Amino acid sequence: METRNRCIIFNGLVIDIEQMEVEIGGRGWHTFQVIRHPGGAGVLPVHDDGSVSLIRQLRPAIGQHLVEIPAGRLAPGEEPLLCAERELVEETGLRAAEFIPLGRIHSSPGVFDEIVHLFAGRGLTQGTAHPEEDEEMEMIRIDFREACAMVADGRISDAKTVAAITRWGMMDRSFGAAAGEPGT
């Protein structure tokens, strides 16, 4: 990709906006604005009985509460797994003995460069949550099948959460139905 005239036109608390010209095939140069974000990590906490813990969180950008996996922004130089562990404890008080990678997603590649790294957390133990001051959330624990139904009917619309639930459900089909494992 050929670019020119790259410049940051906005520096924010969480994001920057970069403007550049991009050469598109033989059709010339076109101006694009890209939102630069440090990326994040999220965890689908999966309990031994197959239920999952999600959070209901106020999202001022859309003016409503969403049901989501615990997740947060990567600190500079932070490994995604460390971010996932930190956010799981902060937002739910849960600690996981095992983290299973569920891949990554590009949240909105038409305008964002953000990459969100996804994990499932197993071997959970409950502690005390420590949400940040600007976070309004509550933890909810539901059966995994209900979480899938919420994805299917749109009650869960957050992209990272849809991806994590879908990917967990599509994992190894050899897991047992009695344990509430993926693929059941």
N, C-alpha and C positions, 0 to 999 in steps of 0.2 A: 504494500500500500504506500503510495507516494503522498506525502503531506507537505504543506508549506504554511507560513504565517501562523505558527502555533503560538497561542498566548493564553494565560489564565485571565479570565475576565471577572471571576468571582472567587474569593477565598472565604469559606465558611467554617463553622464549628465542626461540621461532620463531612461536608463535601466541598469540592472545588469545581468550577466549571471552566473547561478549556474550549476555546474556539480555534478551529483550524480549517484550512482548505484541503480537500481530498480530491485527488484525480480519480475520476470514475471512468474506467475503460477509455474509450475513445470519445467520450461525451464531455470532456473538459473538467474544469475545477469547480467544486461545489463546497459551500460553507457548511460546516457541521459544528454543533456544540455538544460536548460530551461531559456528563457529570462524572467526576472522579471520586471514588469512594474506596476506603481501605479494605473493604470486604468484611466478611463475618463468618460465624460458625453457629450451628444449631444442633440440638440433640433431641431425638425422640426417646423419652424415658419409657422403657418397656419393663413392666413388673413381672415377677415370676408367674403370676396367674394370667398373663397375657394382656392385662389392661395397660393403658398408657396414661401418663400425666401430661396435660397440656396446660397452657395458661390462657386466661381471658384478659386481654390487655387493651387499654385505651390507646388508640392511634389517632392523635390530633390531625394528622395529614388528611385523613378521610372522615374525621368527626364521629368515629364509632369504635366500639370494642370489637376486637377480632380474637378468634381462638387460634393459638399458635403453639409451636414448639418453643421451648426456651432457647433463646439465641441472643447474640450480641455482636458488636463490632470488634474487629481485630485491633489490638494495640499495635503501634509501630514495631515491626520485627517479631511479633508474636506468632507462634505456631498455631494453626487452626485447632488442633486437639486441646491445647492449653486454654484457648478461648472457650471452647465448648464446655470443658470441665468447669471453668470459672463461672460461666453464665448459668449452667445447670444448678450450681450451688446457690448463686446469688438470687435467682428467680424462683427456685422451688425448694431449696434446702436439701435436695437430693444429691447423693454421691453415687457414682456408678463404678463398679469394679471392673467393668469391661466396656470398651467403646468399639463399635463396629462401624467402619466407614460405609456411608451410603452415597458417596460421590459428591459432586458439587453442581451448583446451578448458576447460571447467569441470570440475575433477577429481571433485567429488562434491557437486553443488549442493544436495543435501538437508541438508547440515550445514556445508559449507565455502563461503567466498566466493572461494577461490583460482582464479586464471586462469593457465593455462600457455600461453605463446606458443611456437609451434613453427616451426622452420626446417629446411631441408635445406642442408647446406654442400657446395659444389663447389670444385674447384681446390685440393685438399688438399695440404699439405706437412707432413712429420713433424718434430716437435721433441721436447722433453722434457716429460713430464707432471709436474704439481706438485699432486697431490691433497692435500686438507686432512688434518690429523692424524686426524680422526675418520672418515675414509673408507677403507674396505677395498674395492678394486676392481681388476679387470684388464680390459684392452681385448681384444676379440675381433673379428676381421675375417672376415665371411662373405659369401657370395653373396646378392644381394638376394632371389632366389627362395627361398633357404633361410630368410631372415628372414621372408618371407611365410608359408612353411610353419610356422614356429615360432609366428607369430601365430595361424594357423588351428588348430593342434593344442594351443594353450595353453601351450607352453613359454615364450612371451613373453606375460605377463599384465599388465604395467605399462601403465596406461591411456594415458599420454602417448606411450609407445613404440608401442603398437598404433595410436594415431591417426596418428603421424608416418609410420609404415611404410605404413599404408593410404592416407593422403592422397598420399604420394609415388608410390605405385603407381597411383593414379587420375589423376595429372596428365596433361597433354597426350599423347594417344595417338599423336601424330605422331613422337615420338622413336623412334630406331632400336633394334632388338633387339640388334644387334651391340655397341652401346655399353652395354647393360644399363640403359637409361633406363627411367623409369616407363612403365607400360603395356605392357611386353614380356612 
